[in-house]
Amino acid sequence: QVRLVESGGGLVQPGGSLRLSCAASGFTFSIYDMRWYRQAPGKEREFLAHITGYGDSTNYAGSVRGRFTISRDNAKNTVYLQMNSLKSEDTAVYYCNVDVLGNGVWGQGTQVTVSS
């Protein structure tokens, strides 16, 4: 069974940093691209970042480029999202995602709140 479990969210002040983790199981992690998304209250789910299976290529949404970094550790079946210079508008539930054989799989999400 394909499963994704996000962690690392919390309350942080503007300008602060957080690192999110997404632990994957039930599939051959290293051959699949991984993605991070977020959804703020009343808004649609927004793509943030993508990384290839071997981690040799990444791309980002314009809203987070230069502040967020996606990475992965294939030995640990885990993908990360390092978030720096956080802003109030980054407040959302953050999700990781994988498309396994045409089936999109999502974790349960982790809440990030940026507030003073």
C-alpha positions as CSV (number, residue, x, y, z in Angstrom):
1,Q,0.0,0.0,0.0
2,V,1.4,3.4,-1.1
3,R,1.6,5.7,1.9
4,L,2.9,9.2,2.5
5,V,3.2,10.8,6.0
6,E,4.2,14.4,6.4
7,S,5.7,15.9,9.5
8,G,7.5,19.0,10.7
9,G,4.8,21.6,10.6
10,G,4.1,24.1,13.3
11,L,3.9,27.7,14.4
12,V,6.8,29.9,13.3
13,Q,7.4,33.7,13.3
14,P,7.7,35.7,10.0
15,G,11.2,35.4,8.7
16,G,11.7,32.0,10.4
17,S,12.4,28.6,9.0
18,L,10.9,25.1,9.0
19,R,11.9,21.8,7.5
20,L,9.0,19.5,6.4
21,S,9.5,15.8,5.9
22,C,7.5,13.2,4.0
23,A,8.1,9.6,4.7
24,A,7.1,7.3,1.9
25,S,6.4,3.5,1.9
26,G,4.8,0.9,-0.4
27,F,6.6,1.7,-3.6
28,T,10.1,2.0,-5.0
29,F,10.7,5.5,-3.8
30,S,13.9,6.2,-5.8
31,I,12.4,5.9,-9.2
32,Y,9.5,8.3,-8.6
33,D,9.3,12.1,-8.8
34,M,8.0,13.7,-5.7
35,R,6.1,17.0,-5.3
36,W,5.1,19.3,-2.5
37,Y,1.8,21.3,-2.5
38,R,0.0,23.5,-0.1
39,Q,-3.6,24.6,0.5
40,A,-4.5,27.7,2.4
41,P,-8.0,28.2,3.8
42,G,-10.5,29.1,1.1
43,K,-7.9,28.6,-1.7
44,E,-7.1,25.9,-4.2
45,R,-4.2,23.5,-3.7
46,E,-1.1,25.1,-5.0
47,F,2.0,23.3,-6.5
48,L,5.2,24.3,-4.8
49,A,8.1,22.1,-5.8
50,H,9.1,19.0,-7.7
51,I,12.2,16.7,-7.6
52,T,13.1,13.9,-9.9
53,G,13.6,10.3,-8.6
54,Y,17.4,10.6,-8.4
55,G,17.2,14.2,-7.1
56,D,19.2,15.5,-10.1
57,S,16.5,18.1,-11.1
58,T,14.2,20.3,-9.3
59,N,11.7,23.1,-10.1
60,Y,9.7,25.5,-8.1
61,A,6.6,27.7,-8.2
62,G,7.5,31.4,-8.5
63,S,6.0,32.1,-5.1
64,V,8.6,30.1,-3.3
65,R,11.6,30.0,-5.6
66,G,14.7,31.2,-3.7
67,R,13.1,30.6,-0.3
68,F,12.1,26.9,-0.4
69,T,14.3,24.0,-1.2
70,I,13.1,20.4,-2.0
71,S,15.5,17.5,-1.5
72,R,15.3,13.8,-0.9
73,D,17.1,10.9,0.8
74,N,16.4,7.8,-1.2
75,A,18.1,5.6,1.5
76,K,15.5,6.9,4.0
77,N,12.5,7.0,1.5
78,T,12.0,10.6,2.5
79,V,11.5,13.9,0.7
80,Y,12.1,17.2,2.4
81,L,11.0,20.8,2.0
82,Q,13.3,23.4,3.6
83,M,11.4,26.6,4.0
84,N,13.2,29.8,4.8
85,S,12.2,33.5,5.1
86,L,8.6,32.4,5.9
87,K,5.8,34.9,5.4
88,S,2.3,35.0,6.8
89,E,1.0,34.1,3.3
90,D,2.9,30.8,3.6
91,T,0.3,29.7,6.2
92,A,-1.3,26.5,4.9
93,V,-1.6,22.8,5.1
94,Y,1.4,21.3,3.3
95,Y,1.1,18.0,1.4
96,C,3.5,15.7,-0.4
97,N,2.4,13.9,-3.5
98,V,3.5,11.0,-5.8
99,D,2.0,9.7,-9.0
100,V,2.4,5.9,-8.9
101,L,1.3,4.3,-12.2
102,G,-1.2,7.0,-12.9
103,N,-2.6,7.1,-9.4
104,G,-2.0,10.3,-7.4
105,V,-1.3,9.7,-3.8
106,W,-1.4,12.3,-1.0
107,G,-0.4,12.4,2.6
108,Q,-2.6,13.7,5.4
109,G,-0.8,17.0,5.4
110,T,1.0,19.1,8.0
111,Q,-0.1,22.5,9.2
112,V,2.3,25.4,8.9
113,T,1.3,28.7,10.6
114,V,3.4,31.8,10.2
115,S,2.4,34.4,12.7
116,S,4.0,36.7,15.3
